[in-house]
Amino acid sequence: MKKLINQVETVLNEQLQGFVAAHPALRLHRDPVFITRSDAPLVGKVALISGGGSGHEPMHSGFVGDGMLDGAVPGEIFTSP
């Protein structure tokens, strides 16, 4: 199986940029890196955030959206949650 990785140092950022480009309801933040709903923060609602290490993809980012997570914090590649 082939992997779509240009450089290990930039893979997380490239994956997140592509994910946000494909899902305009999300916003990518940098330094620190995290993803939120574009309409966050929602007044009167406690934010629900998840995260963990990134293996071959930043998994938790796929759970951000209406009725799901408000944000996701991906760790570096192959780090513990």
mmCIF file of the N, C-alpha and C atoms, coordinates in Angstrom:
data_MODEL
# 
_entry.id   MODEL 
# 
loop_
_atom_site.group_PDB 
_atom_site.id 
_atom_site.type_symbol 
_atom_site.label_atom_id 
_atom_site.label_alt_id 
_atom_site.label_comp_id 
_atom_site.label_asym_id 
_atom_site.label_entity_id 
_atom_site.label_seq_id 
_atom_site.pdbx_PDB_ins_code 
_atom_site.Cartn_x 
_atom_site.Cartn_y 
_atom_site.Cartn_z 
_atom_site.occupancy 
_atom_site.B_iso_or_equiv 
_atom_site.pdbx_formal_charge 
_atom_site.auth_seq_id 
_atom_site.auth_comp_id 
_atom_site.auth_asym_id 
_atom_site.auth_atom_id 
_atom_site.pdbx_PDB_model_num 
ATOM 1   N N  . MET A 1 1  ? 0.839   -1.183 0.000  1.00 0.00 ? 1  MET A N  1 
ATOM 2   C CA . MET A 1 1  ? 0.000   0.000  0.000  1.00 0.00 ? 1  MET A CA 1 
ATOM 3   C C  . MET A 1 1  ? 0.881   1.242  0.000  1.00 0.00 ? 1  MET A C  1 
ATOM 4   N N  . LYS A 1 2  ? 0.567   2.183  -0.846 1.00 0.00 ? 2  LYS A N  1 
ATOM 5   C CA . LYS A 1 2  ? 1.310   3.440  -0.921 1.00 0.00 ? 2  LYS A CA 1 
ATOM 6   C C  . LYS A 1 2  ? 0.722   4.451  0.058  1.00 0.00 ? 2  LYS A C  1 
ATOM 7   N N  . LYS A 1 3  ? 1.575   5.335  0.534  1.00 0.00 ? 3  LYS A N  1 
ATOM 8   C CA . LYS A 1 3  ? 1.143   6.401  1.436  1.00 0.00 ? 3  LYS A CA 1 
ATOM 9   C C  . LYS A 1 3  ? 1.301   7.738  0.722  1.00 0.00 ? 3  LYS A C  1 
ATOM 10  N N  . LEU A 1 4  ? 0.410   8.653  1.013  1.00 0.00 ? 4  LEU A N  1 
ATOM 11  C CA . LEU A 1 4  ? 0.480   9.992  0.428  1.00 0.00 ? 4  LEU A CA 1 
ATOM 12  C C  . LEU A 1 4  ? 1.133   10.936 1.423  1.00 0.00 ? 4  LEU A C  1 
ATOM 13  N N  . ILE A 1 5  ? 2.435   10.773 1.590  1.00 0.00 ? 5  ILE A N  1 
ATOM 14  C CA . ILE A 1 5  ? 3.191   11.596 2.533  1.00 0.00 ? 5  ILE A CA 1 
ATOM 15  C C  . ILE A 1 5  ? 4.346   12.236 1.773  1.00 0.00 ? 5  ILE A C  1 
ATOM 16  N N  . ASN A 1 6  ? 4.383   13.554 1.769  1.00 0.00 ? 6  ASN A N  1 
ATOM 17  C CA . ASN A 1 6  ? 5.496   14.255 1.135  1.00 0.00 ? 6  ASN A CA 1 
ATOM 18  C C  . ASN A 1 6  ? 6.704   14.267 2.052  1.00 0.00 ? 6  ASN A C  1 
ATOM 19  N N  . GLN A 1 7  ? 6.517   14.769 3.279  1.00 0.00 ? 7  GLN A N  1 
ATOM 20  C CA . GLN A 1 7  ? 7.569   14.794 4.293  1.00 0.00 ? 7  GLN A CA 1 
ATOM 21  C C  . GLN A 1 7  ? 6.922   14.538 5.643  1.00 0.00 ? 7  GLN A C  1 
ATOM 22  N N  . VAL A 1 8  ? 7.579   13.749 6.478  1.00 0.00 ? 8  VAL A N  1 
ATOM 23  C CA . VAL A 1 8  ? 7.034   13.425 7.797  1.00 0.00 ? 8  VAL A CA 1 
ATOM 24  C C  . VAL A 1 8  ? 6.831   14.696 8.620  1.00 0.00 ? 8  VAL A C  1 
ATOM 25  N N  . GLU A 1 9  ? 7.723   15.660 8.472  1.00 0.00 ? 9  GLU A N  1 
ATOM 26  C CA . GLU A 1 9  ? 7.652   16.896 9.265  1.00 0.00 ? 9  GLU A CA 1 
ATOM 27  C C  . GLU A 1 9  ? 6.432   17.748 8.930  1.00 0.00 ? 9  GLU A C  1 
ATOM 28  N N  . THR A 1 10 ? 5.886   17.591 7.729  1.00 0.00 ? 10 THR A N  1 
ATOM 29  C CA . THR A 1 10 ? 4.774   18.445 7.310  1.00 0.00 ? 10 THR A CA 1 
ATOM 30  C C  . THR A 1 10 ? 3.467   17.689 7.098  1.00 0.00 ? 10 THR A C  1 
ATOM 31  N N  . VAL A 1 11 ? 3.471   16.375 7.309  1.00 0.00 ? 11 VAL A N  1 
ATOM 32  C CA . VAL A 1 11 ? 2.301   15.565 6.964  1.00 0.00 ? 11 VAL A CA 1 
ATOM 33  C C  . VAL A 1 11 ? 1.061   15.961 7.761  1.00 0.00 ? 11 VAL A C  1 
ATOM 34  N N  . LEU A 1 12 ? 1.185   16.202 9.049  1.00 0.00 ? 12 LEU A N  1 
ATOM 35  C CA . LEU A 1 12 ? 0.011   16.552 9.850  1.00 0.00 ? 12 LEU A CA 1 
ATOM 36  C C  . LEU A 1 12 ? -0.606  17.857 9.357  1.00 0.00 ? 12 LEU A C  1 
ATOM 37  N N  . ASN A 1 13 ? 0.215   18.865 9.156  1.00 0.00 ? 13 ASN A N  1 
ATOM 38  C CA . ASN A 1 13 ? -0.287  20.154 8.683  1.00 0.00 ? 13 ASN A CA 1 
ATOM 39  C C  . ASN A 1 13 ? -0.933  20.024 7.302  1.00 0.00 ? 13 ASN A C  1 
ATOM 40  N N  . GLU A 1 14 ? -0.320  19.254 6.409  1.00 0.00 ? 14 GLU A N  1 
ATOM 41  C CA . GLU A 1 14 ? -0.882  19.069 5.071  1.00 0.00 ? 14 GLU A CA 1 
ATOM 42  C C  . GLU A 1 14 ? -2.211  18.323 5.121  1.00 0.00 ? 14 GLU A C  1 
ATOM 43  N N  . GLN A 1 15 ? -2.307  17.305 5.972  1.00 0.00 ? 15 GLN A N  1 
ATOM 44  C CA . GLN A 1 15 ? -3.562  16.563 6.098  1.00 0.00 ? 15 GLN A CA 1 
ATOM 45  C C  . GLN A 1 15 ? -4.673  17.458 6.634  1.00 0.00 ? 15 GLN A C  1 
ATOM 46  N N  . LEU A 1 16 ? -4.352  18.261 7.636  1.00 0.00 ? 16 LEU A N  1 
ATOM 47  C CA . LEU A 1 16 ? -5.365  19.143 8.215  1.00 0.00 ? 16 LEU A CA 1 
ATOM 48  C C  . LEU A 1 16 ? -5.790  20.228 7.229  1.00 0.00 ? 16 LEU A C  1 
ATOM 49  N N  . GLN A 1 17 ? -4.849  20.781 6.475  1.00 0.00 ? 17 GLN A N  1 
ATOM 50  C CA . GLN A 1 17 ? -5.194  21.786 5.463  1.00 0.00 ? 17 GLN A CA 1 
ATOM 51  C C  . GLN A 1 17 ? -6.142  21.192 4.427  1.00 0.00 ? 17 GLN A C  1 
ATOM 52  N N  . GLY A 1 18 ? -5.872  19.984 3.988  1.00 0.00 ? 18 GLY A N  1 
ATOM 53  C CA . GLY A 1 18 ? -6.740  19.324 3.019  1.00 0.00 ? 18 GLY A CA 1 
ATOM 54  C C  . GLY A 1 18 ? -8.105  19.013 3.587  1.00 0.00 ? 18 GLY A C  1 
ATOM 55  N N  . PHE A 1 19 ? -8.134  18.583 4.849  1.00 0.00 ? 19 PHE A N  1 
ATOM 56  C CA . PHE A 1 19 ? -9.400  18.248 5.497  1.00 0.00 ? 19 PHE A CA 1 
ATOM 57  C C  . PHE A 1 19 ? -10.287 19.479 5.616  1.00 0.00 ? 19 PHE A C  1 
ATOM 58  N N  . VAL A 1 20 ? -9.704  20.597 6.039  1.00 0.00 ? 20 VAL A N  1 
ATOM 59  C CA . VAL A 1 20 ? -10.465 21.841 6.182  1.00 0.00 ? 20 VAL A CA 1 
ATOM 60  C C  . VAL A 1 20 ? -10.883 22.378 4.808  1.00 0.00 ? 20 VAL A C  1 
ATOM 61  N N  . ALA A 1 21 ? -10.047 22.211 3.798  1.00 0.00 ? 21 ALA A N  1 
ATOM 62  C CA . ALA A 1 21 ? -10.418 22.642 2.444  1.00 0.00 ? 21 ALA A CA 1 
ATOM 63  C C  . ALA A 1 21 ? -11.623 21.858 1.931  1.00 0.00 ? 21 ALA A C  1 
ATOM 64  N N  . ALA A 1 22 ? -11.724 20.597 2.328  1.00 0.00 ? 22 ALA A N  1 
ATOM 65  C CA . ALA A 1 22 ? -12.842 19.752 1.896  1.00 0.00 ? 22 ALA A CA 1 
ATOM 66  C C  . ALA A 1 22 ? -14.088 19.945 2.749  1.00 0.00 ? 22 ALA A C  1 
ATOM 67  N N  . HIS A 1 23 ? -13.937 20.559 3.930  1.00 0.00 ? 23 HIS A N  1 
ATOM 68  C CA . HIS A 1 23 ? -15.057 20.749 4.860  1.00 0.00 ? 23 HIS A CA 1 
ATOM 69  C C  . HIS A 1 23 ? -15.096 22.213 5.301  1.00 0.00 ? 23 HIS A C  1 
ATOM 70  N N  . PRO A 1 24 ? -15.766 23.081 4.539  1.00 0.00 ? 24 PRO A N  1 
ATOM 71  C CA . PRO A 1 24 ? -15.766 24.516 4.840  1.00 0.00 ? 24 PRO A CA 1 
ATOM 72  C C  . PRO A 1 24 ? -16.427 24.890 6.162  1.00 0.00 ? 24 PRO A C  1 
ATOM 73  N N  . ALA A 1 25 ? -17.119 23.969 6.809  1.00 0.00 ? 25 ALA A N  1 
ATOM 74  C CA . ALA A 1 25 ? -17.725 24.259 8.110  1.00 0.00 ? 25 ALA A CA 1 
ATOM 75  C C  . ALA A 1 25 ? -16.702 24.151 9.237  1.00 0.00 ? 25 ALA A C  1 
ATOM 76  N N  . LEU A 1 26 ? -15.437 23.879 8.893  1.00 0.00 ? 26 LEU A N  1 
ATOM 77  C CA . LEU A 1 26 ? -14.373 23.758 9.890  1.00 0.00 ? 26 LEU A CA 1 
ATOM 78  C C  . LEU A 1 26 ? -13.340 24.853 9.697  1.00 0.00 ? 26 LEU A C  1 
ATOM 79  N N  . ARG A 1 27 ? -12.624 25.150 10.782 1.00 0.00 ? 27 ARG A N  1 
ATOM 80  C CA . ARG A 1 27 ? -11.572 26.167 10.748 1.00 0.00 ? 27 ARG A CA 1 
ATOM 81  C C  . ARG A 1 27 ? -10.303 25.583 11.363 1.00 0.00 ? 27 ARG A C  1 
ATOM 82  N N  . LEU A 1 28 ? -9.166  25.789 10.711 1.00 0.00 ? 28 LEU A N  1 
ATOM 83  C CA . LEU A 1 28 ? -7.872  25.321 11.199 1.00 0.00 ? 28 LEU A CA 1 
ATOM 84  C C  . LEU A 1 28 ? -7.168  26.460 11.918 1.00 0.00 ? 28 LEU A C  1 
ATOM 85  N N  . HIS A 1 29 ? -6.712  26.197 13.124 1.00 0.00 ? 29 HIS A N  1 
ATOM 86  C CA . HIS A 1 29 ? -5.949  27.162 13.921 1.00 0.00 ? 29 HIS A CA 1 
ATOM 87  C C  . HIS A 1 29 ? -4.507  26.667 14.003 1.00 0.00 ? 29 HIS A C  1 
ATOM 88  N N  . ARG A 1 30 ? -3.580  27.569 14.173 1.00 0.00 ? 30 ARG A N  1 
ATOM 89  C CA . ARG A 1 30 ? -2.162  27.190 14.236 1.00 0.00 ? 30 ARG A CA 1 
ATOM 90  C C  . ARG A 1 30 ? -1.512  27.771 15.484 1.00 0.00 ? 30 ARG A C  1 
ATOM 91  N N  . ASP A 1 31 ? -0.555  27.034 15.991 1.00 0.00 ? 31 ASP A N  1 
ATOM 92  C CA . ASP A 1 31 ? 0.297   27.452 17.112 1.00 0.00 ? 31 ASP A CA 1 
ATOM 93  C C  . ASP A 1 31 ? -0.491  27.835 18.352 1.00 0.00 ? 31 ASP A C  1 
ATOM 94  N N  . PRO A 1 32 ? -1.128  26.896 18.995 1.00 0.00 ? 32 PRO A N  1 
ATOM 95  C CA . PRO A 1 32 ? -1.088  25.454 18.737 1.00 0.00 ? 32 PRO A CA 1 
ATOM 96  C C  . PRO A 1 32 ? -2.076  25.053 17.642 1.00 0.00 ? 32 PRO A C  1 
ATOM 97  N N  . VAL A 1 33 ? -1.854  23.866 17.094 1.00 0.00 ? 33 VAL A N  1 
ATOM 98  C CA . VAL A 1 33 ? -2.690  23.356 16.006 1.00 0.00 ? 33 VAL A CA 1 
ATOM 99  C C  . VAL A 1 33 ? -3.941  22.701 16.570 1.00 0.00 ? 33 VAL A C  1 
ATOM 100 N N  . PHE A 1 34 ? -5.108  23.147 16.089 1.00 0.00 ? 34 PHE A N  1 
ATOM 101 C CA . PHE A 1 34 ? -6.374  22.506 16.435 1.00 0.00 ? 34 PHE A CA 1 
ATOM 102 C C  . PHE A 1 34 ? -7.422  22.915 15.413 1.00 0.00 ? 34 PHE A C  1 
ATOM 103 N N  . ILE A 1 35 ? -8.510  22.144 15.370 1.00 0.00 ? 35 ILE A N  1 
ATOM 104 C CA . ILE A 1 35 ? -9.615  22.401 14.445 1.00 0.00 ? 35 ILE A CA 1 
ATOM 105 C C  . ILE A 1 35 ? -10.868 22.673 15.255 1.00 0.00 ? 35 ILE A C  1 
ATOM 106 N N  . THR A 1 36 ? -11.663 23.658 14.816 1.00 0.00 ? 36 THR A N  1 
ATOM 107 C CA . THR A 1 36 ? -12.958 23.930 15.444 1.00 0.00 ? 36 THR A CA 1 
ATOM 108 C C  . THR A 1 36 ? -14.019 24.066 14.356 1.00 0.00 ? 36 THR A C  1 
ATOM 109 N N  . ARG A 1 37 ? -15.265 24.055 14.812 1.00 0.00 ? 37 ARG A N  1 
ATOM 110 C CA . ARG A 1 37 ? -16.361 24.411 13.913 1.00 0.00 ? 37 ARG A CA 1 
ATOM 111 C C  . ARG A 1 37 ? -16.163 25.871 13.525 1.00 0.00 ? 37 ARG A C  1 
ATOM 112 N N  . SER A 1 38 ? -16.547 26.233 12.333 1.00 0.00 ? 38 SER A N  1 
ATOM 113 C CA . SER A 1 38 ? -16.399 27.623 11.889 1.00 0.00 ? 38 SER A CA 1 
ATOM 114 C C  . SER A 1 38 ? -17.254 28.582 12.702 1.00 0.00 ? 38 SER A C  1 
ATOM 115 N N  . ASP A 1 39 ? -18.370 28.079 13.258 1.00 0.00 ? 39 ASP A N  1 
ATOM 116 C CA . ASP A 1 39 ? -19.264 28.937 14.037 1.00 0.00 ? 39 ASP A CA 1 
ATOM 117 C C  . ASP A 1 39 ? -18.945 28.930 15.530 1.00 0.00 ? 39 ASP A C  1 
ATOM 118 N N  . ALA A 1 40 ? -17.840 28.336 15.933 1.00 0.00 ? 40 ALA A N  1 
ATOM 119 C CA . ALA A 1 40 ? -17.454 28.303 17.351 1.00 0.00 ? 40 ALA A CA 1 
ATOM 120 C C  . ALA A 1 40 ? -16.818 29.631 17.729 1.00 0.00 ? 40 ALA A C  1 
ATOM 121 N N  . PRO A 1 41 ? -16.944 30.059 18.971 1.00 0.00 ? 41 PRO A N  1 
ATOM 122 C CA . PRO A 1 41 ? -17.664 29.412 20.074 1.00 0.00 ? 41 PRO A CA 1 
ATOM 123 C C  . PRO A 1 41 ? -19.160 29.713 20.019 1.00 0.00 ? 41 PRO A C  1 
ATOM 124 N N  . LEU A 1 42 ? -19.936 28.752 20.464 1.00 0.00 ? 42 LEU A N  1 
ATOM 125 C CA . LEU A 1 42 ? -21.388 28.909 20.522 1.00 0.00 ? 42 LEU A CA 1 
ATOM 126 C C  . LEU A 1 42 ? -21.771 29.427 21.903 1.00 0.00 ? 42 LEU A C  1 
ATOM 127 N N  . VAL A 1 43 ? -22.452 30.549 21.950 1.00 0.00 ? 43 VAL A N  1 
ATOM 128 C CA . VAL A 1 43 ? -22.850 31.174 23.210 1.00 0.00 ? 43 VAL A CA 1 
ATOM 129 C C  . VAL A 1 43 ? -23.823 30.266 23.950 1.00 0.00 ? 43 VAL A C  1 
ATOM 130 N N  . GLY A 1 44 ? -23.574 30.061 25.248 1.00 0.00 ? 44 GLY A N  1 
ATOM 131 C CA . GLY A 1 44 ? -24.463 29.258 26.082 1.00 0.00 ? 44 GLY A CA 1 
ATOM 132 C C  . GLY A 1 44 ? -24.243 27.762 25.964 1.00 0.00 ? 44 GLY A C  1 
ATOM 133 N N  . LYS A 1 45 ? -23.192 27.333 25.276 1.00 0.00 ? 45 LYS A N  1 
ATOM 134 C CA . LYS A 1 45 ? -22.909 25.908 25.112 1.00 0.00 ? 45 LYS A CA 1 
ATOM 135 C C  . LYS A 1 45 ? -21.495 25.622 25.589 1.00 0.00 ? 45 LYS A C  1 
ATOM 136 N N  . VAL A 1 46 ? -21.356 24.564 26.376 1.00 0.00 ? 46 VAL A N  1 
ATOM 137 C CA . VAL A 1 46 ? -20.034 24.122 26.793 1.00 0.00 ? 46 VAL A CA 1 
ATOM 138 C C  . VAL A 1 46 ? -19.384 23.421 25.605 1.00 0.00 ? 46 VAL A C  1 
ATOM 139 N N  . ALA A 1 47 ? -18.161 23.785 25.286 1.00 0.00 ? 47 ALA A N  1 
ATOM 140 C CA . ALA A 1 47 ? -17.466 23.183 24.143 1.00 0.00 ? 47 ALA A CA 1 
ATOM 141 C C  . ALA A 1 47 ? -17.056 21.752 24.458 1.00 0.00 ? 47 ALA A C  1 
ATOM 142 N N  . LEU A 1 48 ? -17.240 20.870 23.495 1.00 0.00 ? 48 LEU A N  1 
ATOM 143 C CA . LEU A 1 48 ? -16.836 19.474 23.602 1.00 0.00 ? 48 LEU A CA 1 
ATOM 144 C C  . LEU A 1 48 ? -15.641 19.276 22.671 1.00 0.00 ? 48 LEU A C  1 
ATOM 145 N N  . ILE A 1 49 ? -14.490 18.939 23.271 1.00 0.00 ? 49 ILE A N  1 
ATOM 146 C CA . ILE A 1 49 ? -13.237 18.836 22.526 1.00 0.00 ? 49 ILE A CA 1 
ATOM 147 C C  . ILE A 1 49 ? -12.606 17.478 22.783 1.00 0.00 ? 49 ILE A C  1 
ATOM 148 N N  . SER A 1 50 ? -11.987 16.909 21.761 1.00 0.00 ? 50 SER A N  1 
ATOM 149 C CA . SER A 1 50 ? -11.285 15.634 21.900 1.00 0.00 ? 50 SER A CA 1 
ATOM 150 C C  . SER A 1 50 ? -9.963  15.740 21.159 1.00 0.00 ? 50 SER A C  1 
ATOM 151 N N  . GLY A 1 51 ? -9.138  14.753 21.344 1.00 0.00 ? 51 GLY A N  1 
ATOM 152 C CA . GLY A 1 51 ? -7.868  14.749 20.639 1.00 0.00 ? 51 GLY A CA 1 
ATOM 153 C C  . GLY A 1 51 ? -7.035  13.551 21.008 1.00 0.00 ? 51 GLY A C  1 
ATOM 154 N N  . GLY A 1 52 ? -5.899  13.455 20.408 1.00 0.00 ? 52 GLY A N  1 
ATOM 155 C CA . GLY A 1 52 ? -4.981  12.354 20.657 1.00 0.00 ? 52 GLY A CA 1 
ATOM 156 C C  . GLY A 1 52 ? -3.869  12.388 19.635 1.00 0.00 ? 52 GLY A C  1 
ATOM 157 N N  . GLY A 1 53 ? -3.022  11.394 19.709 1.00 0.00 ? 53 GLY A N  1 
ATOM 158 C CA . GLY A 1 53 ? -1.923  11.300 18.758 1.00 0.00 ? 53 GLY A CA 1 
ATOM 159 C C  . GLY A 1 53 ? -2.433  11.049 17.351 1.00 0.00 ? 53 GLY A C  1 
ATOM 160 N N  . SER A 1 54 ? -1.654  11.427 16.375 1.00 0.00 ? 54 SER A N  1 
ATOM 161 C CA . SER A 1 54 ? -2.009  11.194 14.973 1.00 0.00 ? 54 SER A CA 1 
ATOM 162 C C  . SER A 1 54 ? -1.169  10.036 14.461 1.00 0.00 ? 54 SER A C  1 
ATOM 163 N N  . GLY A 1 55 ? -1.839  8.996  14.019 1.00 0.00 ? 55 GLY A N  1 
ATOM 164 C CA . GLY A 1 55 ? -1.117  7.860  13.449 1.00 0.00 ? 55 GLY A CA 1 
ATOM 165 C C  . GLY A 1 55 ? -0.888  8.119  11.984 1.00 0.00 ? 55 GLY A C  1 
ATOM 166 N N  . HIS A 1 56 ? -1.751  7.596  11.149 1.00 0.00 ? 56 HIS A N  1 
ATOM 167 C CA . HIS A 1 56 ? -1.647  7.845  9.719  1.00 0.00 ? 56 HIS A CA 1 
ATOM 168 C C  . HIS A 1 56 ? -2.601  8.951  9.289  1.00 0.00 ? 56 HIS A C  1 
ATOM 169 N N  . GLU A 1 57 ? -3.409  9.427  10.195 1.00 0.00 ? 57 GLU A N  1 
ATOM 170 C CA . GLU A 1 57 ? -4.344  10.508 9.896  1.00 0.00 ? 57 GLU A CA 1 
ATOM 171 C C  . GLU A 1 57 ? -4.809  11.143 11.209 1.00 0.00 ? 57 GLU A C  1 
ATOM 172 N N  . PRO A 1 58 ? -5.183  12.418 11.183 1.00 0.00 ? 58 PRO A N  1 
ATOM 173 C CA . PRO A 1 58 ? -5.719  13.070 12.390 1.00 0.00 ? 58 PRO A CA 1 
ATOM 174 C C  . PRO A 1 58 ? -7.185  12.694 12.591 1.00 0.00 ? 58 PRO A C  1 
ATOM 175 N N  . MET A 1 59 ? -7.450  11.517 13.167 1.00 0.00 ? 59 MET A N  1 
ATOM 176 C CA . MET A 1 59 ? -8.776  10.917 13.254 1.00 0.00 ? 59 MET A CA 1 
ATOM 177 C C  . MET A 1 59 ? -9.841  11.811 13.887 1.00 0.00 ? 59 MET A C  1 
ATOM 178 N N  . HIS A 1 60 ? -9.550  12.424 15.007 1.00 0.00 ? 60 HIS A N  1 
ATOM 179 C CA . HIS A 1 60 ? -10.577 13.156 15.741 1.00 0.00 ? 60 HIS A CA 1 
ATOM 180 C C  . HIS A 1 60 ? -11.155 14.326 14.959 1.00 0.00 ? 60 HIS A C  1 
ATOM 181 N N  . SER A 1 61 ? -10.435 14.843 13.999 1.00 0.00 ? 61 SER A N  1 
ATOM 182 C CA . SER A 1 61 ? -10.939 15.949 13.178 1.00 0.00 ? 61 SER A CA 1 
ATOM 183 C C  . SER A 1 61 ? -12.202 15.562 12.425 1.00 0.00 ? 61 SER A C  1 
ATOM 184 N N  . GLY A 1 62 ? -12.353 14.301 12.113 1.00 0.00 ? 62 GLY A N  1 
ATOM 185 C CA . GLY A 1 62 ? -13.539 13.821 11.406 1.00 0.00 ? 62 GLY A CA 1 
ATOM 186 C C  . GLY A 1 62 ? -14.795 13.804 12.245 1.00 0.00 ? 62 GLY A C  1 
ATOM 187 N N  . PHE A 1 63 ? -14.648 14.013 13.545 1.00 0.00 ? 63 PHE A N  1 
ATOM 188 C CA . PHE A 1 63 ? -15.799 14.026 14.441 1.00 0.00 ? 63 PHE A CA 1 
ATOM 189 C C  . PHE A 1 63 ? -16.229 15.436 14.823 1.00 0.00 ? 63 PHE A C  1 
ATOM 190 N N  . VAL A 1 64 ? -15.655 16.463 14.214 1.00 0.00 ? 64 VAL A N  1 
ATOM 191 C CA . VAL A 1 64 ? -16.013 17.852 14.507 1.00 0.00 ? 64 VAL A CA 1 
ATOM 192 C C  . VAL A 1 64 ? -17.143 18.270 13.576 1.00 0.00 ? 64 VAL A C  1 
ATOM 193 N N  . GLY A 1 65 ? -18.221 18.782 14.161 1.00 0.00 ? 65 GLY A N  1 
ATOM 194 C CA . GLY A 1 65 ? -19.341 19.242 13.351 1.00 0.00 ? 65 GLY A CA 1 
ATOM 195 C C  . GLY A 1 65 ? -20.604 19.360 14.168 1.00 0.00 ? 65 GLY A C  1 
ATOM 196 N N  . ASP A 1 66 ? -21.682 19.738 13.532 1.00 0.00 ? 66 ASP A N  1 
ATOM 197 C CA . ASP A 1 66 ? -22.971 19.922 14.185 1.00 0.00 ? 66 ASP A CA 1 
ATOM 198 C C  . ASP A 1 66 ? -23.431 18.620 14.841 1.00 0.00 ? 66 ASP A C  1 
ATOM 199 N N  . GLY A 1 67 ? -23.724 18.669 16.129 1.00 0.00 ? 67 GLY A N  1 
ATOM 200 C CA . GLY A 1 67 ? -24.172 17.494 16.868 1.00 0.00 ? 67 GLY A CA 1 
ATOM 201 C C  . GLY A 1 67 ? -23.040 16.581 17.293 1.00 0.00 ? 67 GLY A C  1 
ATOM 202 N N  . MET A 1 68 ? -21.806 16.987 17.037 1.00 0.00 ? 68 MET A N  1 
ATOM 203 C CA . MET A 1 68 ? -20.650 16.170 17.404 1.00 0.00 ? 68 MET A CA 1 
ATOM 204 C C  . MET A 1 68 ? -19.678 17.042 18.199 1.00 0.00 ? 68 MET A C  1 
ATOM 205 N N  . LEU A 1 69 ? -18.393 16.900 17.961 1.00 0.00 ? 69 LEU A N  1 
ATOM 206 C CA . LEU A 1 69 ? -17.397 17.694 18.675 1.00 0.00 ? 69 LEU A CA 1 
ATOM 207 C C  . LEU A 1 69 ? -17.394 19.143 18.192 1.00 0.00 ? 69 LEU A C  1 
ATOM 208 N N  . ASP A 1 70 ? -16.997 20.045 19.097 1.00 0.00 ? 70 ASP A N  1 
ATOM 209 C CA . ASP A 1 70 ? -16.814 21.446 18.729 1.00 0.00 ? 70 ASP A CA 1 
ATOM 210 C C  . ASP A 1 70 ? -15.379 21.709 18.284 1.00 0.00 ? 70 ASP A C  1 
ATOM 211 N N  . GLY A 1 71 ? -14.466 20.829 18.692 1.00 0.00 ? 71 GLY A N  1 
ATOM 212 C CA . GLY A 1 71 ? -13.069 20.999 18.322 1.00 0.00 ? 71 GLY A CA 1 
ATOM 213 C C  . GLY A 1 71 ? -12.289 19.714 18.486 1.00 0.00 ? 71 GLY A C  1 
ATOM 214 N N  . ALA A 1 72 ? -11.138 19.661 17.837 1.00 0.00 ? 72 ALA A N  1 
ATOM 215 C CA . ALA A 1 72 ? -10.240 18.516 17.938 1.00 0.00 ? 72 ALA A CA 1 
ATOM 216 C C  . ALA A 1 72 ? -8.806  19.017 17.983 1.00 0.00 ? 72 ALA A C  1 
ATOM 217 N N  . VAL A 1 73 ? -8.013  18.375 18.833 1.00 0.00 ? 73 VAL A N  1 
ATOM 218 C CA . VAL A 1 73 ? -6.610  18.735 19.002 1.00 0.00 ? 73 VAL A CA 1 
ATOM 219 C C  . VAL A 1 73 ? -5.764  17.525 18.611 1.00 0.00 ? 73 VAL A C  1 
ATOM 220 N N  . PRO A 1 74 ? -5.191  17.531 17.406 1.00 0.00 ? 74 PRO A N  1 
ATOM 221 C CA . PRO A 1 74 ? -4.381  16.388 16.989 1.00 0.00 ? 74 PRO A CA 1 
ATOM 222 C C  . PRO A 1 74 ? -2.962  16.496 17.525 1.00 0.00 ? 74 PRO A C  1 
ATOM 223 N N  . GLY A 1 75 ? -2.443  15.379 18.005 1.00 0.00 ? 75 GLY A N  1 
ATOM 224 C CA . GLY A 1 75 ? -1.046  15.342 18.439 1.00 0.00 ? 75 GLY A CA 1 
ATOM 225 C C  . GLY A 1 75 ? -0.136  15.114 17.247 1.00 0.00 ? 75 GLY A C  1 
ATOM 226 N N  . GLU A 1 76 ? 1.140   15.099 17.518 1.00 0.00 ? 76 GLU A N  1 
ATOM 227 C CA . GLU A 1 76 ? 2.103   14.823 16.454 1.00 0.00 ? 76 GLU A CA 1 
ATOM 228 C C  . GLU A 1 76 ? 1.990   13.373 16.005 1.00 0.00 ? 76 GLU A C  1 
ATOM 229 N N  . ILE A 1 77 ? 2.597   13.051 14.883 1.00 0.00 ? 77 ILE A N  1 
ATOM 230 C CA . ILE A 1 77 ? 2.544   11.707 14.324 1.00 0.00 ? 77 ILE A CA 1 
ATOM 231 C C  . ILE A 1 77 ? 3.138   10.706 15.315 1.00 0.00 ? 77 ILE A C  1 
ATOM 232 N N  . PHE A 1 78 ? 2.395   9.638  15.564 1.00 0.00 ? 78 PHE A N  1 
ATOM 233 C CA . PHE A 1 78 ? 2.792   8.511  16.410 1.00 0.00 ? 78 PHE A CA 1 
ATOM 234 C C  . PHE A 1 78 ? 3.121   8.905  17.850 1.00 0.00 ? 78 PHE A C  1 
ATOM 235 N N  . THR A 1 79 ? 2.417   9.892  18.400 1.00 0.00 ? 79 THR A N  1 
ATOM 236 C CA . THR A 1 79 ? 2.570   10.222 19.814 1.00 0.00 ? 79 THR A CA 1 
ATOM 237 C C  . THR A 1 79 ? 1.398   9.637  20.585 1.00 0.00 ? 79 THR A C  1 
ATOM 238 N N  . SER A 1 80 ? 1.612   9.414  21.855 1.00 0.00 ? 80 SER A N  1 
ATOM 239 C CA . SER A 1 80 ? 0.540   8.877  22.699 1.00 0.00 ? 80 SER A CA 1 
ATOM 240 C C  . SER A 1 80 ? -0.539  9.922  22.900 1.00 0.00 ? 80 SER A C  1 
ATOM 241 N N  . PRO A 1 81 ? -1.788  9.482  23.101 1.00 0.00 ? 81 PRO A N  1 
ATOM 242 C CA . PRO A 1 81 ? -2.862  10.440 23.383 1.00 0.00 ? 81 PRO A CA 1 
ATOM 243 C C  . PRO A 1 81 ? -2.664  11.111 24.726 1.00 0.00 ? 81 PRO A C  1 
# 
